[in-house]
Amino acid sequence: MAAPFAHPIEIRLHDTDVAGRLFFAHLFRHAHDAYESFMRSIGTPLDALIRQGDLILPLTHAEADYRRPMRHGDRVSIEVEVLELRRRSFAIGYRFLSETGDLLATARTLHVLIAEDGDATPELPAALSAALASHLSNS
């Protein structure tokens, strides 16, 4: 397994709520940004998939656990790993880490492959499956 993909972010003022902490929904925006960067890094940029139009990978489930607050100005690293890989779907795990390595939050998203025309659900292309498998978590 490859090391987790790391996506650095800085918590911006517009990310925070009135208490100065990361607004809960923005965690998913940052997770999705990390997912897009991860997919590009494994040779499957989402913009290319969308332009090709033959395969669609909608997010069908999302969950998160918030462990410690993230505040305006905090620098955070989002580690991305493949948690589960099946014939037609995969789950991505996200670990939000402080500069000192403290676990701030975790998230998980499930992506299911569908054909744009709605016909029989296809299997993940072999190249995508292999690229995802190289980042499959051991846990």
C-alpha positions in Angstrom: 0.0 0.0 0.0 1.2 3.5 -0.8 1.4 6.1 1.9 -1.8 8.1 2.3 -2.2 11.0 -0.1 -1.8 14.3 1.7 -3.8 17.4 0.8 -2.8 20.6 2.8 -5.4 23.3 3.5 -5.6 26.4 5.7 -8.9 27.2 7.5 -10.1 30.5 6.0 -12.4 33.0 7.7 -15.3 32.1 5.4 -15.0 28.4 6.6 -15.8 29.4 10.2 -19.0 29.9 12.2 -19.7 32.7 14.7 -17.7 30.9 17.3 -14.6 31.0 15.0 -14.6 27.2 14.4 -14.9 25.3 11.2 -18.6 25.2 10.3 -19.5 21.5 10.2 -20.6 21.4 6.6 -17.3 22.9 5.3 -15.5 19.7 6.4 -17.2 17.9 3.5 -16.2 20.7 1.1 -12.6 20.3 2.1 -12.9 16.5 2.0 -14.2 16.7 -1.5 -11.4 19.0 -2.6 -8.9 16.5 -1.2 -10.8 13.7 -3.1 -10.5 15.6 -6.4 -6.8 16.1 -5.8 -6.4 12.5 -4.9 -8.2 11.3 -8.0 -6.0 13.6 -10.2 -2.9 12.1 -8.5 -3.9 8.6 -9.5 -4.5 9.5 -13.1 -8.3 9.9 -13.0 -9.1 13.6 -12.9 -12.8 14.1 -12.2 -13.0 16.9 -14.8 -11.9 14.5 -17.5 -14.4 11.9 -16.3 -17.2 14.4 -16.4 -16.2 15.6 -19.9 -16.1 12.0 -21.2 -19.5 11.5 -19.8 -19.6 7.7 -19.9 -19.0 7.0 -16.3 -20.4 8.8 -13.3 -19.2 8.4 -9.7 -21.8 10.0 -7.5 -21.3 10.3 -3.8 -24.0 8.2 -2.2 -23.1 8.3 1.5 -21.1 10.7 3.7 -20.3 10.7 7.4 -17.9 12.6 9.7 -16.7 12.7 13.2 -15.4 15.9 14.7 -12.8 15.4 17.4 -11.1 18.8 18.0 -12.0 22.3 16.7 -10.4 23.7 13.6 -10.1 27.5 13.7 -9.4 30.3 11.3 -5.7 30.2 10.3 -5.1 26.6 11.3 -3.0 24.6 8.8 -4.4 21.1 8.3 -3.3 18.1 6.4 -6.0 15.9 5.0 -4.9 12.3 4.5 -6.8 10.4 1.9 -7.0 6.6 1.7 -9.2 4.0 0.0 -11.1 2.2 2.8 -13.1 -0.2 0.7 -12.9 -1.3 -3.0 -15.7 -3.3 -4.7 -16.6 -4.1 -8.3 -18.9 -1.0 -8.6 -18.0 1.2 -5.7 -15.4 2.4 -3.4 -15.2 4.2 0.0 -12.7 7.0 0.7 -11.4 7.8 4.2 -10.2 11.3 5.3 -8.1 12.1 8.3 -7.8 15.8 9.2 -4.5 16.3 11.1 -3.1 19.4 12.8 0.4 20.5 12.2 1.5 18.6 15.3 -0.3 15.4 14.0 -3.3 15.6 16.3 -6.4 14.0 14.8 -9.0 16.8 14.3 -11.7 15.0 12.4 -12.4 12.0 10.2 -14.8 11.6 7.3 -15.8 8.8 4.9 -17.5 9.0 1.5 -19.0 6.2 -0.6 -18.9 6.5 -4.4 -20.9 4.2 -6.7 -20.3 3.9 -10.4 -23.3 4.3 -12.7 -23.6 4.7 -16.4 -24.9 8.0 -17.7 -27.7 6.3 -19.7 -28.9 4.5 -16.6 -28.4 1.1 -18.1 -26.9 -1.8 -16.2 -24.5 -0.7 -13.6 -21.0 -1.1 -15.0 -17.9 -2.3 -13.2 -15.1 0.1 -12.3 -12.6 0.2 -15.2 -9.6 -2.0 -14.6 -7.1 1.0 -14.6 -9.2 2.9 -12.0 -9.6 -0.2 -9.8 -5.9 -0.8 -9.9 -5.0 2.8 -9.1 -7.5 2.8 -6.2 -6.2 -0.6 -5.0 -2.7 0.9 -4.7 -4.1 3.2 -2.0 -6.2 0.7 -0.2 -5.9 1.0 3.6 -4.7 -1.9 5.7 -7.1 -1.1 8.5 
